[in-house]
Every structure is written in C-alpha cells, then in structure tokens.
Amino acid sequence: MRTTEAGLQARLAAEQAARTPLPVPRQKRDRQRSKKEEAVAQQLARQAGELDSTGKPNLALTLLRQGTTELLTPAETAHVMVELRRHERDHLADNLIHVYGRDQGDRHIMAVALELHEEGAIEDAGAILRAALR
C-alpha cells in the first residue's frame, strides 16, 4: 500500500511540474502607445525649446513642470527628458530632473528612472533618483 501511495505521489508531482507554466520573456510595450508617448514628449519639448530660444527659460521650465507633473505619465515624462537632451536643451533637462525628482512621489520617480534607464539615459536615471533623496 505504501509503495502504491508513493508511486501515486511521485506521478502527481511529475504531472504538477508539467503543468507549471514556463517563464515568458518580458514583452516590449504596445507600439501605438510608445508612438503616442513620443509624439506628446516631442511636442512639449519643442514648445519648451521655443520659449527658451525666445529668452523665456523660466516660462519654459514652468511649462515643463506643469506638463509633466499634471498631464503626462511617467513614461511620457521620461521621453520629454530624452527629447530635451536630444535637442541639446541640457539646462532644461537638468532643471526638469531636479524639480520632478523633488516634487513627485516615489512611484512616479521610480517609473521615470526605469524608463530613462531603458532609453539608455543612465546618468539621467541616476540624477532623478538622487534628486528625490535630497
């Protein structure tokens, strides 16, 4: 009886292991969502750049701060930071990182930092985390 019970338990364990799903590799986000995020980020970065070019850097930063904290998702915010760097608006990107890191909650900061990291903006990801700790 014990031999039969042990055999059944072994077979049950083998069947259970066979039913365990295999790990699924992480998928990239929806391409349409990414395109929307990029378009929104490009538009906000462009508007801020235009304000900055016309001698209104404080207004540009206000636009960025309000847009990223009140309207945009963390992923879109990270794209804005990447766009500012791409267009050599480093002072705006640095100020936005500092303000966002100081004013936002931990979950938003972590999400932005992760997105920046995935975009290859490792230094900015670290900078926003440091700003949050100050």
Secondary structure, DSSP 8 states (H G I E B T S, - for coil): -HHHHHHHHHHHHHHHHHHS----------HHHHHHHHHHHHHHHHHHHHHHHTT-HHHHHHHHHHIIIII--HHHHHHHHHHHHHTT-HHHHHHHHHHHHHHS-HHHHHHHHHHHHHTT-HHHHHHHHHHHH-
